[in-house]
Amino acid sequence: MLKRLLRSAGGEVRVRVTGTPLERFLNLCLREEVRLRALERQDWDRMECTLTLHDFRRLRPKMGRTGCRVHILRREGLPFLLRLMRKRIVFSTGFLALAGVLWALQSHLWILELKTPPGVSSAELSRALAEEGVSVGMRLDDFDDRAVQRRLMLKMDSISYVTFNRIGNHMIVEAHAKQEHEPPRDDSGITSVVARRAGQIVRVTPTGGWPVVKAGDIVATGEKLIDALMPPSRDIEGLTPRLTWSGGEVIARTWYQNVILRPMTVLHKQYTGKTTTQYALIWGKHRINLYLGSGICGAGCDKIIEVNYLSVTDGLTLPVALVRQTYRWYEPAPFVQEEEALRQEVEARALEALAGEVRGEITSHTAAARITEAGALEVRFSAEALEDIGEVVEDGQTLPPPEGEAAGQE
């Protein structure tokens, strides 16, 4: 491919050579080191071949010695195109203008798309990118993605890293939220494990401290489960009580109850059939509205926006887009919901909310519904779960005095 482009830049000539002494012509080409390509022998005294413009100019003054005649069949390449453009000023100007437009489209950023997860503000990311010079119209050669990535991570505490994916003059900036990690435990402190909520103990697996509850015990919220005070060991003589770091897993059976009220009659959108469509043009950073007045519809209508950019190829998008804004007008109308469908919806939402709260698994759940005198649906949601109810807290207790010192103080 590269060799073909180089030959096209230098120019090529397709010729027909006629005459009885064709061997003299071939010997001349061999002596002058002229390469003949696409050689076709059509008859005993006629053949066609392709050679570069430079070789053709070298052979032309020496053709009289061979007794052959050369006829030019086709000219190709940049030199002939430039000669043609020099005679046609309008065509040349248009060609140069098109080349300039293509260069500007390929070398500048025209489409900037942001992708942000929940918890990361797209407006804040857009402002931070603008401060770093990343905006529509910037030169792509001046963009250093690694440097911009480092500075964005220092500016925005809500992101862990940013990726830049570029397809031609279209760039997609994707931000990733920072994960909240639990701080490393401090084994040097004095802590105990207490119950985060009430429940019935299923099993206790301590990693430090002394368990003070066993399977089957009923505990209340805030009750101590694993104590920081380690009693003396019966197997090791002379070992005194000590305070230590406490931790571990305390699995318990817990119960949840919640009463949820939902109105049976709600307002929903009843579309009137009236629609309004507005158009606008986007040219680079500028927007040209093709309508009069404001684009704010206010209450009582839905606004649907469609933005369509003009693309030549997948990697070449023009900085021109057509914006279509469609307004659909509606009126609020009362709507009576079905009791069973509403009960299932409330039950599913309550179960989803509870799943995010429980530090374990939900083993069973029930939902009973009834219609109140006010016309609302009352759902009594109950669930049972197996979860870790242990919570590590600081323990301010001190070691009890030795038995001898306690008797002396008495």
C-alpha positions as CSV (number, residue, x, y, z in Angstrom):
1,M,0.0,0.0,0.0
2,L,2.8,2.4,0.9
3,K,4.7,1.7,-2.4
4,R,1.6,2.3,-4.4
5,L,1.1,5.7,-2.7
6,L,4.7,6.6,-3.4
7,R,4.4,5.7,-7.1
8,S,1.1,7.7,-7.3
9,A,2.9,10.7,-5.7
10,G,5.6,10.5,-8.4
11,G,3.3,9.9,-11.3
12,E,2.8,6.8,-13.6
13,V,2.4,6.4,-17.3
14,R,0.8,3.5,-19.2
15,V,2.3,3.2,-22.7
16,R,2.0,1.0,-25.8
17,V,5.2,0.1,-27.6
18,T,5.0,-0.9,-31.3
19,G,7.7,-1.9,-33.7
20,T,9.5,-5.0,-34.9
21,P,12.6,-4.6,-32.8
22,L,10.9,-4.9,-29.4
23,E,14.0,-6.6,-28.0
24,R,16.0,-3.4,-28.5
25,F,13.5,-1.5,-26.3
26,L,13.7,-4.2,-23.6
27,N,17.5,-4.1,-23.7
28,L,17.5,-0.4,-23.4
29,C,15.2,-0.6,-20.3
30,L,17.5,-3.2,-18.8
31,R,20.6,-1.1,-19.5
32,E,19.1,2.0,-18.0
33,E,17.7,0.1,-15.0
34,V,14.1,1.0,-15.8
35,R,11.5,-1.2,-14.2
36,L,8.5,-2.1,-16.3
37,R,5.4,-3.1,-14.5
38,A,2.2,-4.8,-15.7
39,L,3.9,-5.9,-18.9
40,E,1.5,-7.4,-21.5
41,R,2.7,-8.8,-24.8
42,Q,-0.2,-8.4,-27.2
43,D,1.4,-9.3,-30.5
44,W,4.9,-10.1,-31.8
45,D,5.3,-6.3,-32.5
46,R,3.1,-4.7,-29.8
47,M,3.1,-4.6,-26.0
48,E,1.8,-2.5,-23.1
49,C,3.6,-1.6,-19.9
50,T,3.5,0.8,-17.0
51,L,6.5,2.9,-15.8
52,T,7.1,5.8,-13.6
53,L,7.1,9.4,-14.9
54,H,10.8,9.8,-14.0
55,D,11.8,6.7,-16.0
56,F,9.6,7.7,-18.9
57,R,11.4,11.1,-19.1
58,R,14.8,9.3,-19.1
59,L,13.9,6.9,-21.9
60,R,12.1,9.4,-24.2
61,P,15.2,11.0,-25.7
62,K,16.8,7.5,-26.3
63,M,13.8,5.9,-28.0
64,G,15.1,6.8,-31.5
65,R,17.9,4.2,-31.2
66,T,15.5,1.3,-30.8
67,G,13.3,1.9,-33.8
68,C,10.1,1.6,-31.7
69,R,7.3,4.0,-31.2
70,V,5.7,4.8,-27.9
71,H,2.0,5.9,-27.4
72,I,0.8,7.2,-24.0
73,L,-2.4,5.4,-23.0
74,R,-3.0,6.7,-19.5
75,R,-1.5,9.2,-17.1
76,E,-2.0,8.8,-13.3
77,G,-0.6,10.4,-10.1
78,L,-0.2,13.6,-8.3
79,P,1.8,15.6,-10.9
80,F,-0.9,15.3,-13.5
81,L,-3.6,16.2,-10.9
82,L,-1.7,19.3,-9.9
83,R,-1.4,20.3,-13.5
84,L,-5.1,19.9,-14.0
85,M,-5.9,21.9,-10.9
86,R,-3.6,24.7,-11.9
87,K,-5.8,25.2,-15.0
88,R,-9.0,25.1,-13.0
89,I,-8.9,27.6,-10.2
90,V,-12.3,27.0,-8.8
91,F,-11.7,23.3,-8.6
92,S,-8.3,23.8,-6.9
93,T,-9.8,26.2,-4.4
94,G,-12.6,23.8,-3.5
95,F,-10.1,20.9,-3.2
96,L,-7.9,22.9,-0.9
97,A,-10.9,24.0,1.2
98,L,-12.1,20.4,1.5
99,A,-8.6,19.3,2.6
100,G,-8.6,22.1,5.2
101,V,-12.0,21.1,6.5
102,L,-11.0,17.4,6.7
103,W,-7.9,18.3,8.6
104,A,-9.8,20.4,11.1
105,L,-12.3,17.6,11.6
106,Q,-9.7,15.0,12.2
107,S,-7.3,17.1,14.3
108,H,-9.9,18.7,16.7
109,L,-12.4,17.3,19.2
110,W,-16.0,17.9,18.2
111,I,-18.0,15.4,20.2
112,L,-17.5,15.1,24.0
113,E,-19.6,12.5,25.8
114,L,-19.6,12.0,29.6
115,K,-20.6,8.8,31.4
116,T,-20.9,9.1,35.2
117,P,-22.1,6.5,37.8
118,P,-24.4,7.3,40.6
119,G,-22.7,9.5,43.2
120,V,-20.5,11.4,40.6
121,S,-21.8,14.7,39.4
122,S,-21.6,15.1,35.6
123,A,-21.7,18.9,36.0
124,E,-18.7,18.8,38.3
125,L,-16.9,16.5,35.9
126,S,-17.7,18.8,33.0
127,R,-16.3,21.9,34.9
128,A,-13.2,20.0,35.9
129,L,-12.6,18.9,32.3
130,A,-13.1,22.5,31.1
131,E,-10.5,23.7,33.6
132,E,-8.0,21.2,32.1
133,G,-8.8,22.4,28.6
134,V,-10.8,19.4,27.6
135,S,-13.7,20.8,25.6
136,V,-15.2,20.9,22.2
137,G,-12.8,22.3,19.7
138,M,-9.5,21.5,21.4
139,R,-6.6,20.1,19.4
140,L,-6.2,16.4,19.9
141,D,-2.4,16.5,19.5
142,D,-2.2,18.7,22.6
143,F,-4.2,16.3,24.8
144,D,-2.3,14.3,27.4
145,D,-4.7,11.8,28.8
146,R,-2.4,10.6,31.6
147,A,-1.7,14.1,32.9
148,V,-5.4,15.1,32.8
149,Q,-6.4,11.8,34.5
150,R,-4.0,12.5,37.4
151,R,-5.2,16.0,37.9
152,L,-8.9,15.0,37.8
153,M,-8.3,12.4,40.5
154,L,-6.7,15.0,42.7
155,K,-9.6,17.5,42.1
156,M,-12.6,15.2,42.5
157,D,-12.7,13.1,45.7
158,S,-15.8,11.1,44.4
159,I,-13.9,9.3,41.5
160,S,-11.3,6.7,41.7
161,Y,-10.1,7.0,38.1
162,V,-11.2,8.3,34.7
163,T,-10.8,6.7,31.2
164,F,-10.7,8.5,27.9
165,N,-11.8,6.5,24.8
166,R,-11.4,8.3,21.5
167,I,-12.9,7.3,18.2
168,G,-11.7,9.8,15.6
169,N,-12.9,13.2,16.8
170,H,-15.4,11.7,19.2
171,M,-14.3,11.2,22.8
172,I,-16.1,9.3,25.6
173,V,-15.0,10.2,29.2
174,E,-16.1,7.6,31.7
175,A,-15.7,8.2,35.4
176,H,-15.6,5.4,38.0
177,A,-16.8,6.1,41.5
178,K,-14.5,5.6,44.5
179,Q,-15.2,2.5,46.5
180,E,-15.6,3.0,50.3
181,H,-13.3,0.6,52.1
182,E,-13.5,-0.2,55.8
183,P,-10.5,1.2,57.7
184,P,-8.0,-1.5,58.9
185,R,-8.7,-2.8,62.3
186,D,-6.5,-1.6,65.2
187,D,-5.6,-4.7,67.2
188,S,-3.8,-2.5,69.8
189,G,-7.1,-1.0,71.1
190,I,-9.5,-2.3,73.7
191,T,-12.8,-3.1,72.0
192,S,-15.9,-5.3,72.6
193,V,-18.6,-6.6,70.3
194,V,-22.2,-5.6,71.0
195,A,-25.5,-6.4,69.4
196,R,-26.4,-4.0,66.5
197,R,-30.0,-5.1,66.8
198,A,-32.1,-7.7,68.8
199,G,-32.2,-11.3,67.8
200,Q,-31.7,-15.0,68.8
201,I,-28.1,-16.2,68.6
202,V,-27.4,-19.0,66.1
203,R,-23.6,-19.2,66.4
204,V,-20.7,-17.2,67.7
205,T,-17.2,-17.3,66.0
206,P,-14.8,-15.0,67.9
207,T,-11.5,-13.9,66.4
208,G,-10.5,-12.1,69.6
209,G,-12.0,-11.5,73.0
210,W,-14.2,-13.7,75.2
211,P,-17.8,-14.7,74.0
212,V,-20.4,-14.1,76.7
213,V,-23.4,-15.5,74.7
214,K,-24.1,-18.8,73.2
215,A,-26.5,-20.3,70.6
216,G,-30.1,-20.0,71.6
217,D,-29.7,-16.8,73.7
218,I,-32.0,-13.9,73.1
219,V,-30.1,-10.6,73.1
220,A,-31.3,-7.0,73.0
221,T,-29.8,-4.0,71.0
222,G,-26.6,-2.9,72.6
223,E,-26.0,-6.0,74.7
224,K,-22.4,-7.2,74.9
225,L,-21.7,-10.3,72.8
226,I,-17.9,-10.7,72.9
227,D,-16.1,-9.1,75.9
228,A,-12.7,-7.5,75.8
229,L,-11.9,-9.0,79.3
230,M,-10.2,-12.3,78.9
231,P,-10.4,-14.5,82.1
232,P,-7.3,-16.4,83.3
233,S,-6.7,-19.7,81.6
234,R,-7.1,-22.8,83.7
235,D,-4.5,-24.6,81.6
236,I,-1.7,-22.1,82.1
237,E,-0.8,-21.4,85.7
238,G,-0.1,-17.8,86.7
239,L,-1.9,-16.3,83.7
240,T,-3.9,-13.2,84.9
241,P,-6.9,-11.6,83.3
242,R,-6.2,-9.2,80.5
243,L,-7.9,-6.8,78.2
244,T,-7.6,-7.3,74.4
245,W,-9.1,-6.5,71.1
246,S,-12.4,-8.2,70.4
247,G,-13.9,-9.2,67.1
248,G,-15.7,-12.0,65.3
249,E,-18.9,-13.1,63.7
250,V,-22.2,-13.3,65.6
251,I,-24.9,-14.9,63.5
252,A,-28.4,-14.4,64.8
253,R,-32.0,-14.8,63.7
254,T,-33.6,-11.4,63.4
255,W,-37.2,-10.2,62.7
256,Y,-38.4,-7.1,60.8
257,Q,-41.9,-5.6,60.7
258,N,-43.1,-2.6,58.8
259,V,-46.5,-1.0,58.1
260,I,-46.8,0.7,54.7
261,L,-49.7,2.8,53.5
262,R,-50.4,3.6,49.9
263,P,-53.3,5.4,48.4
264,M,-55.5,3.4,46.1
265,T,-56.4,6.4,43.9
266,V,-53.5,8.2,42.2
267,L,-53.1,10.8,39.4
268,H,-51.7,9.6,36.1
269,K,-50.9,11.3,32.8
270,Q,-53.8,11.4,30.3
271,Y,-52.4,12.7,27.0
272,T,-54.5,15.1,25.1
273,G,-53.1,14.3,21.7
274,K,-51.6,17.8,21.3
275,T,-47.9,17.7,20.3
276,T,-45.4,20.5,19.5
277,T,-42.1,20.0,17.7
278,Q,-39.1,22.4,17.7
279,Y,-35.8,22.2,15.9
280,A,-32.4,23.6,16.6
281,L,-28.9,23.3,15.0
282,I,-25.6,22.7,16.9
283,W,-22.5,23.9,15.3
284,G,-19.4,23.2,17.4
285,K,-20.0,25.0,20.7
286,H,-22.9,27.1,19.4
287,R,-26.6,26.3,19.2
288,I,-29.0,28.0,16.8
289,N,-32.7,27.7,17.7
290,L,-34.9,27.4,14.7
291,Y,-38.0,28.4,16.7
292,L,-39.3,31.5,18.4
293,G,-39.8,31.8,22.2
294,S,-38.4,29.6,24.9
295,G,-37.8,25.9,25.0
296,I,-39.2,25.5,28.5
297,C,-42.6,23.8,28.4
298,G,-43.5,24.1,32.1
299,A,-46.0,21.8,33.8
300,G,-48.5,19.7,31.9
301,C,-46.2,18.3,29.2
302,D,-43.4,15.8,28.6
303,K,-40.3,17.1,26.8
304,I,-38.4,14.6,24.6
305,I,-35.1,15.7,23.1
306,E,-33.3,13.9,20.2
307,V,-29.8,14.9,19.1
308,N,-28.5,13.5,15.8
309,Y,-24.9,14.2,14.7
310,L,-23.9,14.0,11.1
311,S,-21.2,11.3,10.6
312,V,-19.1,10.5,7.6
313,T,-17.6,7.3,9.0
314,D,-17.4,5.7,12.5
315,G,-14.3,7.8,13.3
316,L,-15.3,11.0,11.6
317,T,-18.2,12.9,13.0
318,L,-19.1,16.4,11.8
319,P,-19.6,19.1,14.4
320,V,-23.1,19.6,13.1
321,A,-26.2,18.1,14.8
322,L,-29.9,18.5,14.5
323,V,-31.9,18.8,17.7
324,R,-35.5,17.8,17.8
325,Q,-37.6,18.7,20.8
326,T,-41.1,17.1,21.0
327,Y,-43.6,18.3,23.6
328,R,-46.5,16.0,24.5
329,W,-49.3,17.6,26.5
330,Y,-51.3,15.8,29.1
331,E,-53.8,16.4,31.9
332,P,-53.7,14.7,35.4
333,A,-56.5,12.2,35.8
334,P,-57.5,10.0,38.8
335,F,-56.7,6.3,38.4
336,V,-57.8,3.6,40.8
337,Q,-55.1,0.9,41.2
338,E,-55.8,-2.8,41.5
339,E,-55.4,-4.0,45.1
340,E,-53.4,-7.2,44.3
341,A,-51.1,-5.4,41.9
342,L,-50.4,-2.6,44.4
343,R,-49.8,-5.1,47.2
344,Q,-47.2,-7.0,45.1
345,E,-45.5,-3.7,44.2
346,V,-45.3,-2.6,47.8
347,E,-44.0,-6.0,48.9
348,A,-41.3,-6.0,46.2
349,R,-40.1,-2.6,47.1
350,A,-40.0,-3.4,50.9
351,L,-38.1,-6.6,50.2
352,E,-35.6,-4.7,48.0
353,A,-35.1,-2.0,50.7
354,L,-34.6,-4.7,53.4
355,A,-32.1,-6.6,51.3
356,G,-29.9,-3.5,51.3
357,E,-30.1,-3.2,55.1
358,V,-29.6,-6.8,56.2
359,R,-26.0,-8.0,56.6
360,G,-26.9,-11.6,55.7
361,E,-29.8,-13.3,54.0
362,I,-33.6,-13.0,54.3
363,T,-34.9,-16.5,55.0
364,S,-38.7,-15.7,54.8
365,H,-41.2,-12.9,54.5
366,T,-44.9,-12.3,54.4
367,A,-47.1,-9.4,53.4
368,A,-50.8,-9.0,54.6
369,A,-52.9,-6.2,53.1
370,R,-56.2,-4.6,53.8
371,I,-58.2,-1.5,52.8
372,T,-58.5,1.2,55.5
373,E,-61.5,3.3,56.1
374,A,-59.8,6.2,54.4
375,G,-59.5,4.2,51.2
376,A,-55.8,3.5,51.4
377,L,-54.0,0.1,51.2
378,E,-52.3,-0.9,54.4
379,V,-49.6,-3.5,54.0
380,R,-48.1,-5.2,57.0
381,F,-44.7,-6.5,55.9
382,S,-42.8,-9.1,58.1
383,A,-39.5,-10.8,57.4
384,E,-37.0,-13.1,59.1
385,A,-33.3,-13.0,58.4
386,L,-30.0,-14.7,59.4
387,E,-27.4,-12.0,59.7
388,D,-24.3,-10.8,61.5
389,I,-25.5,-8.5,64.3
390,G,-22.1,-7.9,65.9
391,E,-20.7,-4.4,66.0
392,V,-17.2,-3.5,67.3
393,V,-17.1,-0.6,69.8
394,E,-14.5,0.8,72.1
395,D,-14.5,-0.6,75.6
396,G,-13.4,1.6,78.5
397,Q,-13.4,-1.0,81.2
398,T,-10.3,-1.5,83.3
399,L,-8.7,-4.7,84.8
400,P,-10.1,-5.7,88.1
401,P,-7.5,-5.5,91.0
402,P,-5.7,-8.7,92.0
403,E,-7.4,-10.8,94.7
404,G,-4.6,-10.0,97.3
405,E,-4.9,-6.2,96.8
406,A,-8.7,-6.4,96.9
407,A,-8.6,-8.2,100.3
408,G,-6.1,-5.7,101.7
409,Q,-8.3,-2.8,100.6
410,E,-11.2,-4.3,102.5
